[in-house]
Amino acid sequence: MDPNNYYSKLLELKDERGQPFFQIHKFVMACAACLEAGTPASCTHMWASLPPWQSERKHKKIRAMMADQEALLMRETQGIMSDMHQRAFDPKLIAFAEKQPPVIIKSTLTIEHVFVTIDPSGGGESHFAVTSVIYRQGQVVVCGLESICARTPEDYKQVLLSHCNGLQERYREALLVICPEANLGFARR
C-alpha cells in the first residue's frame, strides 16, 4: 500500500552490483509534472499510453466510483505506491527542515515543556516512532527522533524509556508532555 510495504521493498531491492534484483516493468498513469505537483489522482496526461485492454471510458467510470478513495484509486488504477495521504507532514517540508542548520539551545534557556509524540506505526505497519520537540521563540525544535521495527510492546518499551530518560536528563526542569497516536495497536483495555 505504501513504499514501506513488503512488495514495494522487493521492487526496490538491489543485488551486490547495485542492479535491480528483479526485472521490473512499472506502469504509472500519472505524468512527472502531476506527481511533482502532488496531484497524481487527477492526472489524465498518460491516457494516450493506456494498454490495449483498458480504455479511457473505463478509467473515467472507475474514477467516478472511487472519487472518495483517492489512495486506493492511485494504487489500483494508476500504479502509484503512495502513503502521501497518511503522512502528518509534507515530504517537501521535511526535506527543507533536514537542510536547516541545527539549533543550539543555550543551557541557560529554561525549557518548560518537551512534547513527545508516539506513532505506533511510524514508517510502516510494524514500525514504532517517537519524536520529541520543544517550542523556542516561535520555532519548533526537534530534540529527538527514534524509529524501530516493533512487533510487540516489549520491542518498543526500551526505546521509549531510553528516549524519555534522555530528555529528562537534558531538560531537567521541563514537563514531558506525551502525545500518543489515538489508534495504538498494542493498547490493552
C-alpha positions as CSV (number, residue, x, y, z in Angstrom):
1,M,0.0,0.0,0.0
2,D,2.9,2.4,0.5
3,P,6.7,2.5,-0.1
4,N,7.3,0.5,3.2
5,N,5.1,-2.4,2.0
6,Y,7.0,-5.7,1.7
7,Y,6.3,-5.9,-2.0
8,S,7.3,-2.3,-2.5
9,K,10.6,-3.1,-0.9
10,L,11.1,-6.1,-3.2
11,L,10.7,-3.8,-6.2
12,E,13.5,-1.6,-5.0
13,L,15.8,-4.5,-4.0
14,K,19.3,-4.3,-5.5
15,D,22.0,-7.0,-5.9
16,E,25.6,-6.8,-4.9
17,R,26.5,-4.8,-8.0
18,G,23.7,-2.3,-7.3
19,Q,21.5,-3.6,-10.1
20,P,17.8,-4.3,-9.7
21,F,17.2,-7.8,-8.2
22,F,14.2,-8.4,-10.4
23,Q,13.2,-7.3,-13.9
24,I,10.6,-4.7,-13.2
25,H,8.1,-3.0,-15.5
26,K,6.4,0.0,-13.9
27,F,3.3,1.3,-15.5
28,V,2.3,4.6,-13.9
29,M,-0.7,6.5,-15.1
30,A,0.4,9.9,-13.8
31,C,2.9,12.2,-15.6
32,A,6.0,13.5,-13.8
33,A,4.6,17.1,-13.5
34,C,1.4,15.8,-11.7
35,L,3.5,13.6,-9.5
36,E,5.7,16.5,-8.6
37,A,2.7,18.8,-8.0
38,G,1.1,16.2,-5.7
39,T,-1.9,15.8,-7.9
40,P,-1.4,12.3,-9.4
41,A,-5.0,11.1,-8.8
42,S,-6.4,13.8,-11.2
43,C,-3.8,13.3,-13.9
44,T,-5.1,12.4,-17.4
45,H,-1.9,13.2,-19.3
46,M,-1.0,9.5,-19.7
47,W,-4.3,8.2,-21.0
48,A,-2.8,8.0,-24.5
49,S,-0.5,5.3,-23.3
50,L,-3.2,3.0,-21.8
51,P,-2.6,-0.7,-22.5
52,P,-4.9,-2.2,-25.2
53,W,-7.1,-3.9,-22.6
54,Q,-8.0,-0.7,-20.9
55,S,-10.0,2.3,-22.2
56,E,-10.3,6.0,-21.3
57,R,-14.1,5.4,-20.8
58,K,-13.4,2.7,-18.2
59,H,-10.9,4.9,-16.4
60,K,-13.5,7.7,-16.2
61,K,-16.0,5.3,-14.7
62,I,-13.6,3.9,-12.1
63,R,-12.6,7.5,-11.1
64,A,-16.2,8.4,-10.6
65,M,-16.8,5.2,-8.5
66,M,-13.6,5.8,-6.4
67,A,-13.8,9.6,-6.1
68,D,-13.8,9.4,-2.3
69,Q,-10.9,6.8,-2.2
70,E,-8.0,8.6,-3.8
71,A,-5.2,6.5,-2.3
72,L,-7.0,3.3,-3.5
73,L,-7.6,4.8,-6.9
74,M,-3.9,5.6,-7.3
75,R,-2.8,2.1,-6.3
76,E,-5.3,0.1,-8.2
77,T,-5.6,2.1,-11.5
78,Q,-2.5,4.2,-11.7
79,G,0.2,2.0,-10.4
80,I,1.3,4.5,-7.8
81,M,2.5,3.3,-4.4
82,S,1.8,6.1,-2.0
83,D,1.3,6.9,1.6
84,M,1.0,10.6,0.9
85,H,-2.5,10.8,2.4
86,Q,-1.4,9.2,5.6
87,R,1.5,11.5,6.3
88,A,1.5,14.1,9.0
89,F,3.9,16.3,7.2
90,D,4.5,17.2,3.5
91,P,7.7,15.4,2.3
92,K,8.9,18.7,0.8
93,L,8.7,20.4,4.2
94,I,10.6,17.5,5.8
95,A,13.3,17.8,3.2
96,F,13.5,21.6,3.8
97,A,13.8,21.0,7.6
98,E,16.6,18.5,7.1
99,K,18.6,21.1,5.3
100,Q,18.4,23.6,8.0
101,P,21.4,24.1,10.4
102,P,21.0,22.6,13.9
103,V,19.6,24.9,16.6
104,I,22.0,25.3,19.6
105,I,20.0,25.8,22.7
106,K,21.9,27.6,25.4
107,S,21.9,25.8,28.8
108,T,20.7,29.0,30.5
109,L,17.4,28.9,28.5
110,T,14.6,27.4,30.5
111,I,12.5,24.9,28.6
112,E,9.1,24.4,30.3
113,H,7.7,21.6,28.1
114,V,9.0,18.9,25.8
115,F,6.4,17.4,23.6
116,V,6.9,13.7,22.9
117,T,4.8,12.1,20.1
118,I,4.4,8.4,19.7
119,D,3.3,6.8,16.5
120,P,2.9,3.0,16.8
121,S,3.1,2.5,13.0
122,G,5.6,5.3,12.1
123,G,7.1,4.3,8.8
124,G,5.1,1.2,8.2
125,E,2.9,-1.4,9.7
126,S,5.4,-2.8,12.2
127,H,7.4,0.3,12.9
128,F,7.3,2.4,16.1
129,A,8.3,6.1,16.0
130,V,9.0,8.6,18.8
131,T,9.6,12.3,18.1
132,S,10.2,15.0,20.7
133,V,10.1,18.7,20.1
134,I,10.3,22.0,22.1
135,Y,8.9,25.4,21.1
136,R,11.5,28.1,21.3
137,Q,10.9,31.7,20.2
138,G,8.1,30.8,17.8
139,Q,10.1,27.8,16.3
140,V,9.6,24.1,16.6
141,V,12.9,22.5,17.5
142,V,13.2,18.7,17.1
143,C,15.0,17.2,20.1
144,G,14.9,13.6,19.2
145,L,13.8,11.0,16.7
146,E,13.6,7.3,17.1
147,S,12.2,4.6,14.8
148,I,12.3,0.8,15.3
149,C,10.7,-2.3,13.9
150,A,8.2,-3.4,16.6
151,R,6.0,-6.4,16.7
152,T,5.1,-6.4,20.4
153,P,5.0,-3.7,23.2
154,E,8.2,-5.2,24.6
155,D,10.0,-4.4,21.4
156,Y,9.5,-0.7,21.8
157,K,9.4,-0.3,25.6
158,Q,13.1,0.2,25.9
159,V,13.3,2.7,23.1
160,L,10.6,4.8,24.6
161,L,12.1,4.6,28.1
162,S,15.5,5.5,26.8
163,H,14.2,8.4,24.8
164,C,12.3,9.9,27.7
165,N,15.1,9.3,30.2
166,G,17.5,11.2,27.8
167,L,15.0,14.1,27.6
168,Q,14.7,14.2,31.4
169,E,18.4,14.3,31.7
170,R,18.9,17.1,29.2
171,Y,15.8,19.2,30.2
172,R,15.7,18.6,33.9
173,E,13.1,21.3,34.7
174,A,10.8,20.5,31.7
175,L,7.5,18.7,31.9
176,L,7.3,15.9,29.4
177,V,4.0,16.1,27.5
178,I,3.3,12.6,26.0
179,C,1.1,12.6,22.9
180,P,0.4,9.0,21.7
181,E,-1.5,8.5,18.5
182,A,-5.1,7.5,19.2
183,N,-5.1,4.2,17.4
184,L,-2.4,2.4,19.4
185,G,-2.3,-1.1,18.0
186,F,-0.9,-2.5,21.3
187,A,-3.3,-0.8,23.7
188,R,-5.0,-3.0,26.2
189,R,-8.4,-2.4,27.6
